[in-house]
Amino acid sequence: MPAFLSILAALLLTAAAPPDGEQPTLRAVRVAAAAPPTLDGRLDEAAWAGAEAASGFTQLRPDAGEPASQRTEVLVLYDDDALWVGFRCHDTEPEAIIARLVRRDEWTESDKVLVALDSYGDGRTAFSFGVNAAGVKYDLLTYNDTDEDFSWDAVWDAAVARTADGWSAEFRLPLSQLPSRSCVPPAPTPSPSTAETEGASNWGTSKR
């Protein structure tokens, strides 16, 4: 698949808005301490089976707002130490997946997925983590909305695996690599009608 189509399998995509126009959310599921995932890219453990999957993404590039040409599912778990993000990248032409081995942070033509976390909550800063179909990692800091710094390197890990209809990726992102919660302004207390189950986290995707 051409490189620009790989963007369709990333959190650079924006989830299709719900019918009522509210911001789409994805609930992160807590991982049981006795059954953490194995970081192998396969997403076949019981923990992943119990996670909600986000899908129905639209393009950012090349045709902003149009339906994605390939189906992608994103799942989120968490434990006391890390955030886990899983991608299932379905492909109608799996033999055409591009997986190039390059050095870390070399942005080359390849199928890739990327998750960007706005842990400051300011809508202008993002700590981004990505991996291509060959397992090459990328990370960068986005600031002032559009400026990018590829010299930012965090300590984290990811693994990929081929599937019958595409490929999958699994991220383990230590919370220590993200700003502490004390740096983030407190969120408004949700009303009883919108409150999530205790211990759950909401995750949304949006186009910058």
Secondary structure per residue as TSV (DSSP state, phi and psi in degrees):
chain	resnum	aa	ss	phi	psi
A	1	M	-	360.0	136.7
A	2	P	-	-57.8	156.2
A	3	A	H	-59.7	-40.0
A	4	F	H	-65.9	-25.1
A	5	L	H	-73.5	-20.5
A	6	S	H	-64.6	-25.6
A	7	I	G	-60.8	-25.0
A	8	L	G	-68.3	-16.3
A	9	A	G	-105.0	33.1
A	10	A	S	-133.3	169.1
A	11	L	T	-80.9	12.0
A	12	L	T	-75.0	-10.8
A	13	L	S	-77.3	157.9
A	14	T	E	-111.4	131.5
A	15	A	E	-67.3	143.4
A	16	A	-	-60.3	133.4
A	17	A	-	-66.8	143.5
A	18	P	-	-62.7	162.2
A	19	P	T	-54.6	-33.3
A	20	D	T	-86.6	2.8
A	21	G	-	82.1	2.4
A	22	E	-	-72.3	158.2
A	23	Q	-	-63.5	126.2
A	24	P	-	-65.5	144.1
A	25	T	-	-131.3	157.9
A	26	L	E	-134.7	121.7
A	27	R	E	-81.3	125.1
A	28	A	E	-79.1	136.1
A	29	V	E	-102.8	132.6
A	30	R	E	-70.8	136.2
A	31	V	-	-85.8	133.1
A	32	A	-	-67.3	134.6
A	33	A	T	-58.3	-30.4
A	34	A	T	-84.3	-8.5
A	35	A	S	-140.7	60.9
A	36	P	-	-72.5	155.8
A	37	P	-	-65.1	155.4
A	38	T	-	-94.7	127.5
A	39	L	S	-78.1	85.4
A	40	D	S	-131.5	1.2
A	41	G	S	82.8	-2.7
A	42	R	-	-89.4	-24.9
A	43	L	-	57.1	38.7
A	44	D	-	-110.1	8.9
A	45	E	S	-82.3	163.4
A	46	A	H	-59.5	-33.9
A	47	A	H	-60.0	-42.1
A	48	W	H	-70.9	-33.5
A	49	A	H	-62.7	-26.8
A	50	G	T	-92.3	2.4
A	51	A	S	-89.9	147.0
A	52	E	-	-71.9	149.5
A	53	A	E	-117.2	128.0
A	54	A	E	-91.1	139.3
A	55	S	-	-151.4	-165.9
A	56	G	-	70.3	34.5
A	57	F	E	-74.1	159.2
A	58	T	E	-118.5	165.1
A	59	Q	-	-77.1	147.6
A	60	L	S	-100.3	-41.8
A	61	R	S	-136.8	144.2
A	62	P	S	-88.0	-14.1
A	63	D	S	-117.2	86.9
A	64	A	T	-55.1	130.3
A	65	G	T	87.6	-11.0
A	66	E	S	-81.7	154.8
A	67	P	B	-59.5	144.7
A	68	A	-	-65.9	143.1
A	69	S	S	-79.4	-17.2
A	70	Q	S	-128.6	146.2
A	71	R	-	-83.7	132.2
A	72	T	E	-129.1	138.5
A	73	E	E	-119.5	138.4
A	74	V	E	-124.1	133.2
A	75	L	E	-127.4	147.7
A	76	V	E	-132.9	130.3
A	77	L	E	-124.0	167.3
A	78	Y	E	-153.9	156.4
A	79	D	-	-136.7	-166.3
A	80	D	S	-67.0	-22.2
A	81	D	S	-113.6	-20.3
A	82	A	E	-152.5	159.9
A	83	L	E	-102.2	133.3
A	84	W	E	-111.6	130.0
A	85	V	E	-127.0	130.5
A	86	G	E	-119.2	143.4
A	87	F	E	-123.8	133.6
A	88	R	E	-113.0	110.9
A	89	C	E	-104.7	94.8
A	90	H	E	-77.4	142.6
A	91	D	-	-141.9	126.7
A	92	T	S	-72.0	-14.9
A	93	E	-	-130.6	70.0
A	94	P	G	-59.9	-25.5
A	95	E	G	-70.2	-14.3
A	96	A	G	-97.2	3.2
A	97	I	-	-61.2	132.0
A	98	I	-	-98.2	122.6
A	99	A	-	-134.7	94.9
A	100	R	-	-102.6	135.9
A	101	L	-	-86.8	117.7
A	102	V	-	-138.7	178.7
A	103	R	-	-73.3	156.5
A	104	R	T	-53.9	138.7
A	105	D	T	73.9	4.0
A	106	E	-	-82.8	113.7
A	107	W	-	-86.0	101.2
A	108	T	-	-124.7	170.0
A	109	E	S	-65.2	113.0
A	110	S	S	-170.6	154.9
A	111	D	-	-73.1	132.5
A	112	K	E	-151.0	159.1
A	113	V	E	-127.3	152.8
A	114	L	E	-145.5	136.2
A	115	V	E	-119.1	128.7
A	116	A	E	-115.1	124.7
A	117	L	E	-112.0	119.6
A	118	D	-	-92.8	70.5
A	119	S	T	-73.6	-14.9
A	120	Y	T	-76.0	-24.0
A	121	G	-	71.1	25.3
A	122	D	S	-101.9	-3.9
A	123	G	S	71.7	7.3
A	124	R	S	-129.4	-10.8
A	125	T	-	-124.0	139.1
A	126	A	E	-146.0	135.8
A	127	F	E	-100.9	114.5
A	128	S	E	-111.3	140.2
A	129	F	E	-132.8	130.0
A	130	G	E	-141.9	164.3
A	131	V	E	-149.8	144.1
A	132	N	E	-96.9	178.5
A	133	A	T	-68.4	-9.4
A	134	A	T	-97.0	-2.3
A	135	G	-	92.3	9.4
A	136	V	-	-77.7	130.5
A	137	K	E	-93.5	149.3
A	138	Y	E	-132.0	142.8
A	139	D	E	-148.3	149.3
A	140	L	E	-158.9	160.9
A	141	L	E	-110.1	126.4
A	142	T	E	-104.5	131.4
A	143	Y	E	-141.5	163.1
A	144	N	T	51.3	33.2
A	145	D	T	79.3	-44.1
A	146	T	T	-130.5	-13.2
A	147	D	E	-74.7	142.4
A	148	E	E	-126.5	141.3
A	149	D	E	-128.0	102.2
A	150	F	T	-80.8	-5.8
A	151	S	T	-77.5	-12.9
A	152	W	-	-72.6	121.5
A	153	D	-	-127.4	126.9
A	154	A	-	-108.5	166.9
A	155	V	-	-98.7	108.2
A	156	W	-	-158.1	177.7
A	157	D	E	-146.7	159.7
A	158	A	E	-153.1	156.9
A	159	A	E	-142.8	152.6
A	160	V	E	-128.7	160.2
A	161	A	E	-151.1	147.2
A	162	R	E	-84.5	145.8
A	163	T	E	-124.4	173.7
A	164	A	T	-62.7	-29.4
A	165	D	T	-125.3	33.9
A	166	G	E	148.7	-128.6
A	167	W	E	-156.1	166.5
A	168	S	E	-136.0	159.1
A	169	A	E	-140.2	149.3
A	170	E	E	-136.1	127.3
A	171	F	E	-113.8	140.0
A	172	R	E	-120.7	112.6
A	173	L	E	-113.3	102.9
A	174	P	E	-59.6	135.3
A	175	L	G	-62.8	-22.8
A	176	S	G	-66.5	-17.3
A	177	Q	G	-89.8	-0.6
A	178	L	S	-114.5	156.4
A	179	P	-	-56.2	147.2
A	180	S	-	-67.7	157.7
A	181	R	G	-63.8	-21.4
A	182	S	G	-68.2	-15.9
A	183	C	G	-85.0	-12.7
A	184	V	S	-101.1	130.0
A	185	P	-	-56.7	142.0
A	186	P	-	-63.0	139.4
A	187	A	-	-79.2	151.3
A	188	P	-	-60.3	145.9
A	189	T	-	-69.7	124.6
A	190	P	-	-69.1	150.9
A	191	S	-	-75.2	160.0
A	192	P	T	-55.7	-28.1
A	193	S	T	-77.4	-18.8
A	194	T	T	-117.9	-2.5
A	195	A	-	-65.5	140.6
A	196	E	-	-88.0	167.3
A	197	T	-	-58.7	141.1
A	198	E	T	-55.4	133.5
A	199	G	T	90.5	-6.6
A	200	A	-	-89.0	158.4
A	201	S	E	-126.8	143.2
A	202	N	E	-100.6	140.0
A	203	W	E	-132.4	126.4
A	204	G	-	-120.3	156.2
A	205	T	-	-115.3	139.8
A	206	S	-	-148.6	152.6
A	207	K	-	-83.8	132.0
A	208	R	-	-75.7	360.0
